[in-house]
Amino acid sequence: MLNVFTLANGRLFQEEIESLEELARFKPIWVDLEDPTPEERRWVKQHFGLSIPEDAMDEDIEESARFFEEDNGELHVRSDFLITADETPRSVRVAFILNEHNDKLKSKGVLFSIHDEDVPVFRLLRMRARRMPGLIEDAKDVLLMLFDADAEYCADTLEDIYDEIEIVSGKVLNSNASDNLLSEALSAIARHEDMSGRIRRNVMDTRRAVSFMMRSRLLNAEQFEDARQILRDLDSLDSHTAFLFDKINFLMDATVGFININQNKIIKIFSVASVSLLPPTLVASSYGMNFRFMPELEWSFGYPFAIALMVLSALVPMVYFRKRGWLR
């Protein structure tokens, strides 16, 4: 899918392009290619003179491979954006290309974004830009506002995690929590820990991208200050994720501890039961010996006496253990 965004009366307007002729009708400031086809790549190359690299969305982690400037003046930024809306949270790599120097190309002043799937942050920016006139003035504003929306998206996700952790905390710290409940809580805590780690990684990636833009000297004074504010917001998210990690680790330790306590209770019952059965076993083994002279063998009440003795020898330890509180 190829979408172009034009700026009119301070608002961002979206147009879906289905042919090269339609693309030539607009003067966009942002061209968004979602899972582009070879034909859509060809349209961009013919009209704007821009060749989209085949490895634009590769999972490189080296800064030199993700943030660089070409000899023709094109600025390349590859950044990750978080998706948490479905059951499989993940990061989506987005490649940005911005030409602010080469006047010979129609791509000058146009931001190009290439990604494999729809990103919630992009939808959030489109909605804001339609409702808030003057939010965006050029392609650099689009890129900065995307990073700003990404920081806010991460902040909202952290708030949701905190609310869910509070619910899990109430269940874990309940003195009557069962093993099934604790197992569910443990699974939820693990999911939240994984999500918090993804957010921290995403925040680190966004910080690197914004810092690169500030070093590129393309931003004006107002945009530079906006970039500094984004970095401050990201710093606050770092401290919040650190707090969440501490809380998650505490709940993880508490949950595992309660599971161990419940298991120890079961082991204690088995231990008490085995100890209580030792005296009856001793009585039974005594009367099971094959000695010739045993007075009880000729006694008519010998068998009931042995049974009663075994029952009594089992009850006495059980009563003792109960008084000591070992069966609770």
Contacts in CASP RR format, 6 or more apart in sequence:
PFRMAT RR
TARGET T0000
AUTHOR 0000-0000-0000
METHOD contacts of the structure
MODEL  1
MLNVFTLANGRLFQEEIESLEELARFKPIWVDLEDPTPEERRWVKQHFGL
SIPEDAMDEDIEESARFFEEDNGELHVRSDFLITADETPRSVRVAFILNE
HNDKLKSKGVLFSIHDEDVPVFRLLRMRARRMPGLIEDAKDVLLMLFDAD
AEYCADTLEDIYDEIEIVSGKVLNSNASDNLLSEALSAIARHEDMSGRIR
RNVMDTRRAVSFMMRSRLLNAEQFEDARQILRDLDSLDSHTAFLFDKINF
LMDATVGFININQNKIIKIFSVASVSLLPPTLVASSYGMNFRFMPELEWS
FGYPFAIALMVLSALVPMVYFRKRGWLR
1 16 0 8 1.000
1 33 0 8 1.000
1 34 0 8 1.000
1 35 0 8 1.000
1 36 0 8 1.000
1 40 0 8 1.000
2 16 0 8 1.000
2 17 0 8 1.000
2 23 0 8 1.000
2 31 0 8 1.000
2 32 0 8 1.000
2 33 0 8 1.000
2 34 0 8 1.000
2 36 0 8 1.000
2 40 0 8 1.000
2 43 0 8 1.000
2 44 0 8 1.000
3 14 0 8 1.000
3 15 0 8 1.000
3 16 0 8 1.000
3 17 0 8 1.000
3 31 0 8 1.000
3 32 0 8 1.000
3 33 0 8 1.000
3 34 0 8 1.000
4 14 0 8 1.000
4 15 0 8 1.000
4 17 0 8 1.000
4 23 0 8 1.000
4 26 0 8 1.000
4 28 0 8 1.000
4 30 0 8 1.000
4 31 0 8 1.000
4 32 0 8 1.000
5 12 0 8 1.000
5 13 0 8 1.000
5 14 0 8 1.000
5 15 0 8 1.000
5 28 0 8 1.000
5 29 0 8 1.000
5 30 0 8 1.000
5 31 0 8 1.000
5 32 0 8 1.000
5 126 0 8 1.000
5 129 0 8 1.000
5 142 0 8 1.000
6 12 0 8 1.000
6 13 0 8 1.000
6 15 0 8 1.000
6 26 0 8 1.000
6 27 0 8 1.000
6 28 0 8 1.000
6 29 0 8 1.000
7 13 0 8 1.000
7 29 0 8 1.000
7 136 0 8 1.000
7 137 0 8 1.000
9 133 0 8 1.000
10 133 0 8 1.000
10 134 0 8 1.000
10 135 0 8 1.000
10 136 0 8 1.000
10 137 0 8 1.000
11 129 0 8 1.000
11 130 0 8 1.000
11 133 0 8 1.000
11 134 0 8 1.000
12 30 0 8 1.000
12 126 0 8 1.000
12 129 0 8 1.000
12 130 0 8 1.000
12 135 0 8 1.000
12 136 0 8 1.000
12 142 0 8 1.000
13 130 0 8 1.000
14 126 0 8 1.000
15 22 0 8 1.000
15 26 0 8 1.000
15 28 0 8 1.000
17 23 0 8 1.000
17 26 0 8 1.000
17 40 0 8 1.000
17 43 0 8 1.000
19 43 0 8 1.000
20 43 0 8 1.000
20 46 0 8 1.000
20 47 0 8 1.000
23 43 0 8 1.000
23 44 0 8 1.000
23 47 0 8 1.000
24 47 0 8 1.000
28 110 0 8 1.000
29 109 0 8 1.000
29 110 0 8 1.000
29 111 0 8 1.000
29 136 0 8 1.000
29 138 0 8 1.000
29 139 0 8 1.000
29 142 0 8 1.000
30 110 0 8 1.000
30 111 0 8 1.000
30 112 0 8 1.000
30 113 0 8 1.000
30 139 0 8 1.000
30 142 0 8 1.000
31 44 0 8 1.000
31 48 0 8 1.000
31 110 0 8 1.000
31 111 0 8 1.000
31 112 0 8 1.000
31 113 0 8 1.000
32 112 0 8 1.000
32 113 0 8 1.000
32 122 0 8 1.000
33 40 0 8 1.000
33 41 0 8 1.000
33 44 0 8 1.000
33 52 0 8 1.000
33 112 0 8 1.000
33 113 0 8 1.000
33 114 0 8 1.000
33 115 0 8 1.000
34 115 0 8 1.000
34 116 0 8 1.000
34 117 0 8 1.000
34 118 0 8 1.000
35 115 0 8 1.000
35 116 0 8 1.000
35 117 0 8 1.000
36 44 0 8 1.000
36 52 0 8 1.000
36 114 0 8 1.000
41 52 0 8 1.000
44 50 0 8 1.000
44 52 0 8 1.000
44 112 0 8 1.000
45 51 0 8 1.000
45 52 0 8 1.000
47 106 0 8 1.000
48 105 0 8 1.000
48 106 0 8 1.000
48 107 0 8 1.000
48 110 0 8 1.000
48 112 0 8 1.000
49 105 0 8 1.000
49 106 0 8 1.000
49 107 0 8 1.000
50 74 0 8 1.000
50 97 0 8 1.000
50 99 0 8 1.000
50 105 0 8 1.000
50 107 0 8 1.000
50 112 0 8 1.000
52 95 0 8 1.000
52 97 0 8 1.000
52 112 0 8 1.000
52 114 0 8 1.000
53 95 0 8 1.000
56 78 0 8 1.000
56 95 0 8 1.000
56 97 0 8 1.000
56 114 0 8 1.000
57 78 0 8 1.000
57 93 0 8 1.000
57 94 0 8 1.000
57 95 0 8 1.000
57 114 0 8 1.000
57 115 0 8 1.000
57 116 0 8 1.000
58 65 0 8 1.000
58 93 0 8 1.000
59 93 0 8 1.000
60 66 0 8 1.000
60 78 0 8 1.000
63 208 0 8 1.000
63 212 0 8 1.000
65 78 0 8 1.000
66 76 0 8 1.000
66 77 0 8 1.000
66 78 0 8 1.000
66 79 0 8 1.000
66 208 0 8 1.000
67 76 0 8 1.000
67 77 0 8 1.000
67 78 0 8 1.000
67 208 0 8 1.000
67 209 0 8 1.000
67 212 0 8 1.000
68 76 0 8 1.000
69 75 0 8 1.000
69 76 0 8 1.000
69 216 0 8 1.000
70 76 0 8 1.000
72 99 0 8 1.000
72 101 0 8 1.000
72 102 0 8 1.000
72 105 0 8 1.000
73 99 0 8 1.000
73 100 0 8 1.000
73 101 0 8 1.000
73 102 0 8 1.000
74 97 0 8 1.000
74 98 0 8 1.000
74 99 0 8 1.000
74 102 0 8 1.000
74 107 0 8 1.000
75 96 0 8 1.000
75 97 0 8 1.000
75 98 0 8 1.000
75 99 0 8 1.000
75 100 0 8 1.000
75 216 0 8 1.000
75 218 0 8 1.000
76 95 0 8 1.000
76 96 0 8 1.000
76 97 0 8 1.000
77 95 0 8 1.000
77 96 0 8 1.000
77 98 0 8 1.000
77 143 0 8 1.000
77 209 0 8 1.000
77 212 0 8 1.000
77 213 0 8 1.000
78 93 0 8 1.000
78 94 0 8 1.000
78 95 0 8 1.000
78 96 0 8 1.000
79 93 0 8 1.000
79 94 0 8 1.000
79 96 0 8 1.000
79 147 0 8 1.000
79 205 0 8 1.000
79 206 0 8 1.000
79 209 0 8 1.000
80 91 0 8 1.000
80 92 0 8 1.000
80 93 0 8 1.000
80 94 0 8 1.000
80 201 0 8 1.000
80 202 0 8 1.000
80 205 0 8 1.000
81 91 0 8 1.000
81 92 0 8 1.000
81 94 0 8 1.000
81 115 0 8 1.000
81 119 0 8 1.000
81 120 0 8 1.000
81 121 0 8 1.000
81 122 0 8 1.000
81 150 0 8 1.000
81 202 0 8 1.000
82 89 0 8 1.000
82 90 0 8 1.000
82 91 0 8 1.000
82 92 0 8 1.000
82 121 0 8 1.000
82 150 0 8 1.000
82 153 0 8 1.000
82 154 0 8 1.000
82 157 0 8 1.000
82 198 0 8 1.000
82 199 0 8 1.000
82 202 0 8 1.000
83 89 0 8 1.000
83 90 0 8 1.000
83 91 0 8 1.000
83 92 0 8 1.000
83 117 0 8 1.000
83 119 0 8 1.000
83 120 0 8 1.000
84 120 0 8 1.000
84 157 0 8 1.000
84 195 0 8 1.000
85 120 0 8 1.000
89 194 0 8 1.000
89 195 0 8 1.000
89 198 0 8 1.000
90 198 0 8 1.000
91 198 0 8 1.000
91 201 0 8 1.000
91 202 0 8 1.000
92 115 0 8 1.000
92 116 0 8 1.000
92 117 0 8 1.000
92 119 0 8 1.000
93 115 0 8 1.000
93 116 0 8 1.000
94 113 0 8 1.000
94 114 0 8 1.000
94 115 0 8 1.000
94 119 0 8 1.000
95 113 0 8 1.000
95 114 0 8 1.000
95 115 0 8 1.000
96 111 0 8 1.000
96 112 0 8 1.000
96 113 0 8 1.000
96 114 0 8 1.000
96 143 0 8 1.000
97 107 0 8 1.000
97 111 0 8 1.000
97 112 0 8 1.000
97 114 0 8 1.000
98 109 0 8 1.000
98 110 0 8 1.000
98 111 0 8 1.000
98 112 0 8 1.000
98 139 0 8 1.000
98 140 0 8 1.000
98 143 0 8 1.000
98 218 0 8 1.000
99 105 0 8 1.000
99 107 0 8 1.000
99 108 0 8 1.000
99 109 0 8 1.000
99 110 0 8 1.000
100 108 0 8 1.000
100 109 0 8 1.000
100 139 0 8 1.000
100 140 0 8 1.000
100 218 0 8 1.000
101 108 0 8 1.000
102 108 0 8 1.000
109 138 0 8 1.000
109 139 0 8 1.000
110 139 0 8 1.000
111 139 0 8 1.000
111 140 0 8 1.000
111 142 0 8 1.000
111 143 0 8 1.000
113 122 0 8 1.000
120 153 0 8 1.000
121 146 0 8 1.000
121 149 0 8 1.000
121 150 0 8 1.000
121 153 0 8 1.000
122 146 0 8 1.000
124 149 0 8 1.000
124 152 0 8 1.000
124 153 0 8 1.000
125 142 0 8 1.000
125 145 0 8 1.000
125 146 0 8 1.000
125 149 0 8 1.000
128 135 0 8 1.000
128 145 0 8 1.000
128 149 0 8 1.000
129 135 0 8 1.000
129 136 0 8 1.000
129 145 0 8 1.000
135 141 0 8 1.000
135 145 0 8 1.000
136 142 0 8 1.000
136 145 0 8 1.000
140 213 0 8 1.000
140 218 0 8 1.000
140 219 0 8 1.000
140 223 0 8 1.000
141 223 0 8 1.000
143 213 0 8 1.000
144 210 0 8 1.000
144 213 0 8 1.000
144 219 0 8 1.000
144 223 0 8 1.000
144 226 0 8 1.000
144 227 0 8 1.000
144 230 0 8 1.000
147 206 0 8 1.000
147 209 0 8 1.000
147 210 0 8 1.000
147 230 0 8 1.000
148 226 0 8 1.000
148 229 0 8 1.000
148 230 0 8 1.000
148 233 0 8 1.000
150 202 0 8 1.000
150 206 0 8 1.000
151 203 0 8 1.000
151 206 0 8 1.000
151 230 0 8 1.000
151 233 0 8 1.000
151 234 0 8 1.000
151 237 0 8 1.000
152 233 0 8 1.000
154 199 0 8 1.000
154 202 0 8 1.000
154 203 0 8 1.000
154 237 0 8 1.000
155 233 0 8 1.000
155 237 0 8 1.000
155 240 0 8 1.000
157 195 0 8 1.000
157 199 0 8 1.000
158 196 0 8 1.000
158 199 0 8 1.000
158 237 0 8 1.000
158 240 0 8 1.000
158 241 0 8 1.000
158 244 0 8 1.000
161 192 0 8 1.000
161 195 0 8 1.000
161 196 0 8 1.000
161 244 0 8 1.000
162 244 0 8 1.000
164 188 0 8 1.000
164 192 0 8 1.000
165 189 0 8 1.000
165 192 0 8 1.000
165 244 0 8 1.000
165 247 0 8 1.000
165 248 0 8 1.000
165 251 0 8 1.000
168 185 0 8 1.000
168 188 0 8 1.000
168 189 0 8 1.000
168 192 0 8 1.000
168 251 0 8 1.000
169 247 0 8 1.000
169 251 0 8 1.000
171 177 0 8 1.000
171 181 0 8 1.000
171 184 0 8 1.000
171 185 0 8 1.000
172 182 0 8 1.000
172 185 0 8 1.000
172 251 0 8 1.000
172 254 0 8 1.000
172 255 0 8 1.000
172 258 0 8 1.000
173 254 0 8 1.000
174 181 0 8 1.000
177 185 0 8 1.000
177 258 0 8 1.000
178 262 0 8 1.000
179 259 0 8 1.000
179 262 0 8 1.000
182 255 0 8 1.000
182 258 0 8 1.000
182 259 0 8 1.000
182 262 0 8 1.000
183 259 0 8 1.000
185 251 0 8 1.000
185 255 0 8 1.000
186 252 0 8 1.000
186 255 0 8 1.000
186 256 0 8 1.000
186 259 0 8 1.000
189 248 0 8 1.000
189 251 0 8 1.000
189 252 0 8 1.000
189 255 0 8 1.000
190 252 0 8 1.000
192 244 0 8 1.000
192 248 0 8 1.000
193 245 0 8 1.000
193 248 0 8 1.000
193 252 0 8 1.000
196 241 0 8 1.000
196 244 0 8 1.000
196 245 0 8 1.000
196 248 0 8 1.000
197 241 0 8 1.000
197 245 0 8 1.000
199 237 0 8 1.000
199 241 0 8 1.000
200 238 0 8 1.000
200 241 0 8 1.000
203 234 0 8 1.000
203 237 0 8 1.000
203 238 0 8 1.000
203 241 0 8 1.000
206 230 0 8 1.000
206 234 0 8 1.000
207 231 0 8 1.000
207 234 0 8 1.000
210 227 0 8 1.000
210 230 0 8 1.000
210 231 0 8 1.000
210 234 0 8 1.000
211 231 0 8 1.000
213 219 0 8 1.000
213 227 0 8 1.000
214 224 0 8 1.000
214 227 0 8 1.000
214 228 0 8 1.000
219 227 0 8 1.000
268 326 0 8 1.000
269 327 0 8 1.000
272 318 0 8 1.000
272 321 0 8 1.000
272 326 0 8 1.000
272 327 0 8 1.000
275 317 0 8 1.000
275 321 0 8 1.000
276 314 0 8 1.000
276 317 0 8 1.000
276 318 0 8 1.000
276 321 0 8 1.000
277 314 0 8 1.000
279 310 0 8 1.000
279 313 0 8 1.000
279 314 0 8 1.000
279 316 0 8 1.000
279 317 0 8 1.000
280 310 0 8 1.000
280 311 0 8 1.000
280 313 0 8 1.000
280 314 0 8 1.000
282 313 0 8 1.000
283 306 0 8 1.000
283 309 0 8 1.000
283 310 0 8 1.000
283 313 0 8 1.000
284 306 0 8 1.000
284 310 0 8 1.000
287 294 0 8 1.000
287 296 0 8 1.000
287 306 0 8 1.000
296 302 0 8 1.000
296 305 0 8 1.000
296 306 0 8 1.000
299 305 0 8 1.000
318 327 0 8 1.000
321 327 0 8 1.000
END
